[in-house]
Amino acid sequence: MEPYLKSKEEVLKELLSSHEGLSKEEAEKRLQEHGYNRLKEAKKDSFFKRLMKQLSDPMIIVLIAAAVVSAITSAYAHESFADVFIILFVVIVNAILGMYQESKAEKAIEALKKMSAAKSKVYRDGQLCVVPSEALCVGDVIALEAGDALPADVRVLEAASLKVEESALTGESVPVEKFDHVLNNDEKTIPLGDRKNMMYMGSSVVYGRGLAVVTAIGMDSEMGKIADAINQSKEEATPLQLKLNQLSKILSYGVLGICVLIFVFALMRNHDVSAPVLIDTFMLAVSLAVAAIPEGLAAVVTVQLAIGVTRMSKQHAVIRQLTAVETLGCTQIICSDKTGTLTQNKMTVVDHYGKDEELLACAMSLCSDAQVSDDGVKGEPTEVALVEYGEKFFHKNDKLKEMPRIKEAPFDSMRKMMTTIHEQRNHTYIQFSKGAPDVLLSRCDYYIENNMVKPLDDIKRQEIMAQNKAFADQALRVLAAGYQIYDTKEALKDNVLDMEQHLIFIGLCGMIDPIREEVKGAISECKQAGIRPVMITGDHIDTAVAIAKQLGILKDKSQAITGAQLDEMSDEEFKEKIAQYCVYARVQPEHKVRIVDAWKAQGKVVSMSGDGVNDAPSIKRADIGVGMGITGTDVTKNVADMVLADDNFATIVSAVGEGRRIYDNIKKAIQFLLSSNISEVVSIFTATMLGFTILKPVHILWVNLLTDTFPALALGMEDKEDDIMSRPPRPKEEGLFADKMAFDVIFQGIMISVITLVAYFVGHYIETGVFEITESLDGMTMAFLTMSMTEIFHSFNMRSRKHSIFTIKKQNLYLWGSMLGSLLLTILVIYVPVLSDLFEFQHISLMEFAISMAMAFSIIPIVEIEKVFLRHKK
């Protein structure tokens, strides 16, 4: 049986301890047997293993294979190894970027360790002493007071107005009052937040004092269970990674198939299997392999994601994993913690009842222990809210100078009241009492209204309690205040508790952790974008429902469920019913993981946001984990894929839009690169069939790595299209070639190839004056220039895959820069003697140059016409 279901005597007996604590010898013995009060660290991967993980990507393997083939070719032909070094440079840069961005679970565990108290006050041999928290044992009795952090899981033995802040574990925004008696054991399981006689590692005492016995340490604690869940979570490939892996495999098989096909075809055509012919045929196959492999694709995708990271950081979204940028774009479910994410994590008075509001504010402010300093109001959150309410009318410190406190009766959980006595300037005395409405009202005989004191009859009592219920129905926490005036000091009683009678009722204050103003609009935008928001909280269901209604997350209470009700469902039943629920209340960490898993089992891409330690396992399990940068714990930040620097839920929506933009631009870059590569393959294949060389491997590598890569990177800077947040999220299983992209790639690739082949024949005719299918340096040079510039102009087509580029108002200056840069590099290669000799180019005439440029530009009207037909068909 759990310790919260046993009496404190039973717990002490079971732990072989007592109120005097353990002896030093017994503590040392237990320390040797059970180990220190520490959290285990995640096993760290070696540098070599992390490097191999980066290099095991299929696309990287293809690039390495291309480098090997290029090295063999260069060695045979006694040519430069520049292409080999370029490919290896791409591979190394990609690996370094991946390793730099990687997030490791051990960082989360280290942050968890930092949350533990460094020192603890513990009874050993009946004497109170201070020991390192890691030296605590099960059975140790510790002393706690306001400000102390809980070093382990403990059962309360004594409690004097003891309140504990548990929001990091339970998500509940209000400190929990603790007591030492047994909980009702009729319940099979009691949620973590309702275990009022237990306190847990990672929490902190905010009020009162107490004694407690340690029941669990280290990895056996609730914090340890979270740490273990983080360690056990496996990294999953993102949708983009899965699609790129599939693309890499297709390209790998395609390249292999092309090489074999050309090799066999060339041998059959020559009817010669001598060594020179075999080598020449092999080199021909290599040229096609180089043409087929988009060498810059991996780097382009990585750099586009990195650019997205930079842009998003300026919008207060800090990305910790590159691939998380793209995953955001296909998010279908956002599971969000309530406290501190949807709300401000700050209790605030939002409504009141009573005609004398300033007197009500005075009573609530002065009858509290929260203090006002230059740094703001400090103290227990509820009292801080009351003092801040009073600050609208006066400054508490100034009011205390006018009315110094001379006596008090601190808040007590049994009587549910607090009372303070203040001396006024006219030497009279005023008593302020605050407490639970039903309790305080029972102590009142009068009420004040418009500065007039009137008898409190049953009709007025019913009116007050009806207002109290109305506040409670709005999930407000309600406190009542009353007062009494004494003319002389002799009228004051020695025991302040005896004065809590015959009071004058002032009014009620309703408090809540209010919603963030910007969140409501963000929720609406989520729904417009086809994203379903789900609230998950440790708070009571009435509070959760009230907040969710304000935000527009749910319509009625039937869409809300508690953690206890969730426990009664099997996994299969829950998966069937999960779409019915938008709000989960009174949940524990394992519930959050279960919710995320159930949505993922439905094939949904799930985001989980939160700030507390209790959110860490589910944040790591989600497809995209979002932590809060200001209120979030280090644990949450370290396991999250994205951290919100401004703790603003609306930033998530902005990040989703950015994620969609980036994925759009990645698809544009992939379509651009693949159509370019297809044009190269078709051109070389056709030339081979006809018996001439149109381009050499080094020409193709130049186009792929320089002329293609820069425009592809520039496409990553393209602004998002106007309708991007009106589209539904793309399905997780949607392939890269969905929405007729495969047709676009093939059609556009063939068109570029046709233009390039025509340019070759034009160059051949200008050089020789005859039309025949033979080798031509002018033809090769014009084909190179035309292909390079056709692909450059084609990159402008890719600014929008469906809409005309002439309807895009804002210019992409990066794309213009890439065009000018590529044109300059191409001119240098053709006309600088050393470079032209290296590439075996002819110095073509100005007319040939102009013809090539005109033919290259023709790709724009060709694709514009294609878009018209596609839009009409759609």
C-alpha positions, 0 to 999 in steps of 0.5 A: 500500500502507498504511504499516503494511504497509511498513517504516519505511525505505520509509515515510520514502522514500515521504514524502520524509523521514528520521529527522532530519525535514523542513527548515523550508523543506520544511515551509513548502512542504508547509504551503502546498501541503496546508494546515493540520492542521485538521478542516473545519467543517460549513457552518452554516445561517443564522438565516433558513434555520433559521427557515424549516425550522421554519415549513415543517412542514405543521401550522405552514402550516395554522396560518398559513393559519388566521391569514390566514383569521381576519385576513380575516374579522376585517377584514370584520366589523370585529372584534378580531384577537385570534384572529390574534395567538393563532394567530401566538403559537402558531406563534412559540413552536413555532418558537423551541422547535424552534430551541432544541432543534436539534443541529448537526453543527458542534458535533461537529466543534469537539469533534473539534478540541479533542481534537487536541494543541495543541503537538507536539515535531517534528524540523526540520533535525535539531533537536527543536523545539515547533510548533503541532500544526496546523502539522504536515505529512506527513513530519514526525518527532515525538517522543512520551512518556507523556501526549502526545496524538497530533496526527495519524496516524503510523507508528512509527519507534522504540518504547520500551515504548510504549503508546497509549490508543485506546479513543476510536477502537477501543473497546478498553479496554486500552492497545495496545503499539506497535512499529516493525516491519512487520505481516504483509501476508498479510491484505488489510485489518488492523483499526484496533485491530490496526495496532500500528505505527500511531498515530492522531489523538485517541489518547494515549500512556500509557506509554513513549516513541517517534518517529513519522513523520506519514502523514496530517493533518487530514481525511485522518486517521482522525479526519478520516474520522469528521468527514466521516462526521458532516458527510455524515449527513443528518437523518431525520424521526422516526416522530412527525414523519412521522405528524404530517406525514401528519396535517397533510396530511389536515387541510389537504385536509379543511379545504379540502374542507369549505370548498369543500363548504359554500361550494357548498352554501350558494350552491345553497341560497340561489340568490343570488350577490350580493356580500353573500351571497358574503361571508356564505357565505365567512365560514360556510366560514371558521367551519368551517375554524376548527372543523376546524383543531386550532390547539393541536395543534402546541403541545401536541405540542411542549410534551408533548415538552418536559415529557418532556425535563424528566422524563427529565433528572431520570432522568439522561437528557438529551435534545438533540432534542425528537422523540428522546423519542418515537422512543425509545418505538418503538426495536426495536434497541439497538446498544451499544458495550461499553467504558464502556457495558455495562462499567465501562471500568476494568480490575479483578482479578476472579479469582486462582490461588495459595494465598498471595494477599497475597503475590501482591497484594504482588508485583503491586502493588510490581512496577508503576509505578502511583502512589497519591495522594489522587485515587486510583491513577494510571497505565497501566490494567492496573497501576492494576488490580493496585495497586487489587487490592493495596490490599485488603490494604495501602496501596502507599505504606506498603508501599514505606516498609517495602520501598523499591524499589532496582533495576528492569527496566522492562517490555519487549515482547520479554521480556514481563516487569517486575522490581523489587528491594526492600530489606526491614527485616531488610536482606534483598532481595526480587525481584518479577517479573510477566509473561505466564504462559508466559514467567514460568513458564519462569523458575520452578523452585519455587512457594509454597503455604501459605508453603512453597516446593516444587519446580515439577514438570511436573504443577504446571506443567500445573495452572498452565497449565490454570488460565491457559487457564481464565481466558483462556476467560473472556476474562480478561487473565492475568498471573503473578507470581514472587519470589526472596529474597537474603540480602545486597546482594552477591548482587544482580547488576548487570544485573537482567535476569540475575536473572530466573531460578530464580524462585519462582512465586506465582500468577496474576491474572485481569483484565477490564473488568467489566460494570456490575451494573445492565446485566444487569437492563436487558438482560432488561427490554429483551427483555421489552419486545421490544427486541433488544440488540446489542453492538458493540466493538473488543475481541477476539471472545473477550472480547466473547462472554464479556461478552455471555454474562454479560449474556444478549445471546447464547447461543453464539459462532455469534451473534458476528462480527468486522469482518474477517468482515463485510468479506467479506460483500456488503451484500445478504448481510449484510442477509439474515443480520443477524438471526443476530448479536448481537455484533460484535467487532474493528469499525471506525467504518465497520462500526458505520455499516453495522450501523445501516444494515442494521437500518434497511434491515429497517425497524427503529427503531435506537438506537446508544449509545456513548462514543468518537469511533469511535461518533459517525458511527453514533450520528448515523446511528441513529434515536436516538443515545445518548451517555455523559455521564461517559466520553463524548467531546464529539464523541459528546455533540454528535451524540447525540440523548440523553446519559446523565448517569450512563453507565448502560445501564439509563437507556436502558431507563427512557428507552424506557419514558418515550418510550412513555409520552409517545407514548401521551399524545400519542396521547391528546391527538390523539384528544381534540383531533380528536374535539373538532374533529369535534364542532365541525365536525358541530355547525356543519355540522348547524346550517347545514343546518338554517338556524341559527347554533350557534357563531361562529368566535370561539367555536370558536377560544376552545374550540380554543385555551383550553378544549381546549389546557389539558386536552391539555397536562395529558394529557401529565402522565399516568403510564405505564400498567402494561403499557407495558413488556410491549408489543412496540415499535410498528412504525415504519410504524404510523399515528396512527390504528392500533388503532381510533383513527379509530373512537374519534375519529369516534364520540366526536366525533359524541357530543359534537356530539349533546350540544351540539345537544341543549343548543342546542335545550333553551336555545332552548326555555327562552328561547322556550317553543316548539320550533322551528329558529331563532336563539337566544342562550340556545341558543347560550350553552348550546351553547357551555357544553355543548361546552366542558365536554363536551370538558373531561369527555372529557379525563378519558376520555382518561386511558386509551384502553382501560381504565376511568378508574375503575380508575386509582388515581393522580389527574392533578392537572394535569387537575383544574386544567385543568378548574377553570381552563377552567370559570372562564374559561367562566363569565367569558366568559358572565357578565362583561358586557364579555366576554359582549357581545364574544362575543354571549352571553346570561346564562343562568339557574342551571337552564340552567347546571346542565342544561348541566353535567349534559349535558356530564358524560354523555360520561363514561358514554357513552365508558365503555360504548364501552370496555366493548364494545371490550374485550369485542370484543378 
